[in-house]
Amino acid sequence: MVQEGRWSKREVLTPVPDPSCKSKGLLSEDNVFVEFGAGKGMLSLSVSEALKSAAVRLLLVERGGGNGLHNKADRVLAARAHAAEDFARLRIDIRHLMLSKVPMLEPPKDPTSRAFSAPVPVAAISKHLCGVATDLALRCLDGYQARGGKVQGVAIALCCHGACHYEDYVGRAWWEDTLGLSAAHFEQVRQMTAWATGCRPAARAQMKERGDAKPNVSQSDDKPGKPEDGEGSTQLAHGSEQSGPTMLKEGEASGAAFGAESFTPEKMLHLGRMCKQLIDAGRLAYVREVLGLQADLVQYCLEEVSAENCLLVAWARDTPDVKD
């Protein structure tokens, strides 16, 4: 079981001296930026503006239909691209994506020989990569490295832990071997993550306005309903889709199942946060041990702004800090 003090909150989720992507070498023109769950492509647009260079190469990955170049961001990014092959959008489930087969990521051949030159470095980015999609993205990066590719770094804003699935969870080895926990424990923890958002003061204020006697432990910052591209719905291992309303019902059920009626909202909020951090700790271990990167979990905004404020940031061990 868990050793006392092991993987404490201080170790798992704490600000590093400079968690910015620039200082870790992620914001570099040498990298191809792969935005998982790209949606409208606004994060890639922000990266392009941050680099202030036409040489930036961007690959947007989105399972949903999307509007492609009908999106304003896509039109801008395509126009800014130094060459046509420097920008692409793929409509594919992350589960089925093999980065090494993407033309943009095929290493150019050495003109002096028939051999390929060094692998193309990838920086994986995402704004709120819901639940299991984060695990699928990390496995995708592992597959890229296994086929000779190089992962320069990762910057993924984590969210929707209630949409995780143990079959795809990358932290299973850590969960079972280090913590001594099972799939059943994971299911309990997954359901209780809803408390981290539904028991916040803002949610409780809304509850008071409605006259509810109990906090809505399943309420999230994101309104349930039809998800936008890149957010809200998640493809699970068995092929079904899990979205906002499903997780809301599970969050409500978890309150009764775990005796939450006797908990104060503050206690439920604290437990919900711990459950989210526990799931993310397994991902952190995977990035460090399997992907071989230096990594941290950092808070990138105040909780008053968003309860989903955890960023998984990772960088290659041979990357020197970049100073302004």
Secondary structure, 3 states (H helix, E strand, C coil): CCCCCCCCHHHHECCCCCCCCCCCCCCCCCCEEEEECCCCCHHHHHHHHHHCCCCCEEEEEECCCCCHHHCHHHHHHHHHCCCHHHEEEEECCHHHCCHHHCHHHCCCECCCCCCECCCCEEEEEEEEEECHHHHHHHHHHHHHHHCCCEEEEEEEEEECHHHCCCCCCCCHHHHHHHCCCCHHHHHHHHHHCCHHHHCCHHHHHHHHHHCCCCCCCCCCCCCCCCCCCCCCCEECCCCCEECHHHHHHHHHHHHHHCCHHHCCHHHHHHHHHHHHHHHHHHHHHHHHHCCCCEEEEEECCCCCCCCCCEEEEEECCCCCCCCC
